[in-house]
Amino acid sequence: MPTLPQTEQKTEFTPWNAISEGRAVYIPYKSELMELRDRGFGDLRNTKLFFTPYESFYLIEKLRIRVFDRKTEKELTLRDIVKRVSVGQPEIWIKYLVYRDLRDRGYIVRESDRNFDFDIYGKGPLRRLISIVYEGGEANLRELQRLLGYAENDKKELILAVVDRRTDIVYYTLSSLQF
């Protein structure tokens, strides 16, 4: 009987241990964390790699990090982190669903520093700005015109992420708006 070649054993990824302090989630920086940085996660400040709430949610959900409370050293669940971070931000989970969908599609997603929800990079040279619209919510055409003007000035594409009541997401490119 012929000998079959041995198959390589898959090594499972061991999640990084992160710390939650107040509303912040971070990992004390190590050079091994470059893999996370290279994939577009975190903001390096001094000796800590800080994650946005959306990055934290995503990395916990994908089992890439485990989060521990700094004071109690108790491991926190995704639900614990969402509760901690969502105080005063009721729309945070809906925004996370858009973030997760974009990351799962292969984009690098960053919170926008303007009136947009996210900046996305990847899949070509064009940068895109994401603005979330909620089905049944109020849509202001003048506001959309203003956002489109910002996007055009920055030579970026404006994408509307429309989230329906079942949390399905449909994306629309907005290239002109006349009324």
C-alpha positions as CSV (number, residue, x, y, z in Angstrom):
1,M,0.0,0.0,0.0
2,P,1.5,3.4,-1.0
3,T,2.3,5.9,1.8
4,L,0.2,9.0,1.6
5,P,1.9,12.3,2.2
6,Q,1.4,13.8,5.6
7,T,-1.0,16.7,5.6
8,E,0.1,19.8,7.3
9,Q,-1.8,20.6,10.5
10,K,-3.5,23.9,10.6
11,T,-2.5,26.0,13.5
12,E,-5.4,28.0,14.9
13,F,-4.8,31.6,15.5
14,T,-4.5,32.5,19.2
15,P,-6.4,35.7,19.8
16,W,-4.6,38.8,21.2
17,N,-5.4,39.9,24.7
18,A,-6.8,43.4,24.7
19,I,-7.6,45.7,27.6
20,S,-10.8,47.7,28.0
21,E,-10.4,50.9,30.0
22,G,-13.5,53.0,30.1
23,R,-14.7,53.2,26.5
24,A,-11.2,52.5,25.1
25,V,-9.9,49.1,23.9
26,Y,-6.2,48.7,23.2
27,I,-3.4,46.2,23.1
28,P,0.1,47.2,24.5
29,Y,2.1,47.3,21.3
30,K,4.4,44.5,20.3
31,S,6.1,44.1,16.9
32,E,3.9,41.0,16.3
33,L,0.9,43.3,16.0
34,M,2.1,44.6,12.7
35,E,-0.2,42.0,11.1
36,L,-3.2,43.8,12.5
37,R,-1.8,47.2,11.5
38,D,-1.1,45.9,8.0
39,R,-4.7,44.8,7.7
40,G,-5.9,48.3,8.6
41,F,-6.7,47.9,12.3
42,G,-5.9,50.2,15.1
43,D,-4.2,53.5,15.7
44,L,-0.8,53.4,17.3
45,R,-0.4,56.0,20.1
46,N,2.7,55.9,22.2
47,T,3.1,52.2,23.2
48,K,-0.6,51.1,22.7
49,L,-2.6,50.0,19.6
50,F,-6.0,51.6,20.1
51,F,-9.1,50.3,18.3
52,T,-12.2,52.1,17.3
53,P,-15.5,50.7,18.7
54,Y,-16.2,49.2,15.2
55,E,-12.7,47.6,15.0
56,S,-13.1,46.2,18.6
57,F,-16.6,44.7,17.8
58,Y,-15.2,43.2,14.5
59,L,-12.1,41.7,16.1
60,I,-14.0,40.2,19.0
61,E,-16.6,38.8,16.7
62,K,-13.9,37.2,14.4
63,L,-12.1,35.9,17.5
64,R,-9.0,37.9,16.8
65,I,-8.9,39.6,20.2
66,R,-10.2,38.8,23.7
67,V,-10.9,41.9,25.8
68,F,-10.4,42.1,29.6
69,D,-11.5,44.9,31.9
70,R,-8.4,46.7,33.2
71,K,-9.7,46.9,36.8
72,T,-11.4,43.6,37.3
73,E,-9.4,41.6,34.8
74,K,-12.6,39.9,33.9
75,E,-13.1,38.9,30.2
76,L,-15.7,41.0,28.5
77,T,-18.1,39.7,25.8
78,L,-19.0,41.5,22.6
79,R,-22.3,42.4,24.3
80,D,-20.4,43.9,27.3
81,I,-18.2,46.0,25.0
82,V,-21.2,47.2,22.9
83,K,-23.1,48.3,26.1
84,R,-20.0,50.1,27.3
85,V,-19.4,52.0,24.1
86,S,-22.9,52.6,22.9
87,V,-23.9,55.0,25.8
88,G,-25.1,58.1,24.0
89,Q,-24.7,56.5,20.6
90,P,-27.8,54.5,19.8
91,E,-26.9,54.1,16.1
92,I,-23.6,52.4,16.9
93,W,-24.7,48.9,16.2
94,I,-26.3,49.8,12.8
95,K,-23.0,51.6,11.9
96,Y,-21.1,48.5,12.9
97,L,-23.2,46.3,10.6
98,V,-22.1,48.5,7.7
99,Y,-18.5,48.4,8.9
100,R,-18.6,44.6,9.2
101,D,-20.1,44.2,5.7
102,L,-17.5,46.4,4.2
103,R,-14.6,44.6,6.0
104,D,-16.0,41.3,5.0
105,R,-16.0,42.5,1.3
106,G,-12.2,43.2,1.7
107,Y,-12.2,46.9,2.2
108,I,-10.1,48.8,4.8
109,V,-12.6,50.9,6.7
110,R,-11.8,54.0,8.8
111,E,-14.0,56.4,10.7
112,S,-14.4,59.6,8.7
113,D,-13.1,62.8,10.2
114,R,-15.9,64.8,8.6
115,N,-19.6,64.4,8.2
116,F,-19.3,61.0,6.6
117,D,-19.6,57.7,8.5
118,F,-16.6,56.0,7.0
119,D,-13.7,56.3,4.5
120,I,-12.9,53.1,2.7
121,Y,-9.8,52.0,0.9
122,G,-8.9,49.0,-1.2
123,K,-10.1,47.4,-4.4
124,G,-8.6,50.0,-6.7
125,P,-7.1,53.4,-6.4
126,L,-10.4,55.2,-5.8
127,R,-11.1,56.2,-2.2
128,R,-14.8,56.2,-1.2
129,L,-16.8,58.0,1.4
130,I,-19.7,56.2,3.0
131,S,-22.8,57.9,4.4
132,I,-25.4,55.7,6.1
133,V,-29.0,56.2,5.4
134,Y,-31.6,54.4,7.5
135,E,-34.8,53.1,5.7
136,G,-37.7,55.0,7.1
137,G,-35.3,57.7,8.5
138,E,-35.3,61.3,7.3
139,A,-33.2,62.0,4.2
140,N,-32.3,65.6,3.6
141,L,-31.5,66.3,-0.1
142,R,-29.6,69.5,0.8
143,E,-27.4,67.5,3.2
144,L,-26.8,64.9,0.5
145,Q,-25.8,67.7,-2.0
146,R,-23.4,69.1,0.6
147,L,-21.8,65.6,1.2
148,L,-21.5,65.1,-2.6
149,G,-19.8,68.5,-2.9
150,Y,-17.2,67.4,-0.2
151,A,-16.6,64.1,-1.9
152,E,-16.1,65.8,-5.3
153,N,-13.7,68.3,-3.9
154,D,-11.7,65.5,-2.4
155,K,-11.9,63.5,-5.6
156,K,-13.6,60.7,-3.8
157,E,-16.7,58.7,-4.6
158,L,-19.8,59.1,-2.4
159,I,-21.5,55.8,-1.5
160,L,-24.8,55.7,0.3
161,A,-25.3,52.6,2.5
162,V,-29.0,52.2,2.9
163,V,-29.9,50.0,5.8
164,D,-33.4,48.6,5.8
165,R,-35.6,47.4,8.7
166,R,-34.2,43.9,8.5
167,T,-30.7,45.3,8.6
168,D,-30.0,44.4,4.9
169,I,-27.6,46.8,3.4
170,V,-27.7,48.1,-0.2
171,Y,-25.0,50.4,-1.6
172,Y,-25.7,53.3,-4.0
173,T,-23.1,55.5,-5.7
174,L,-24.2,59.1,-5.7
175,S,-22.6,61.0,-8.6
176,S,-25.0,63.9,-9.1
177,L,-27.9,65.4,-7.4
178,Q,-30.1,68.1,-8.9
179,F,-33.3,69.5,-7.7
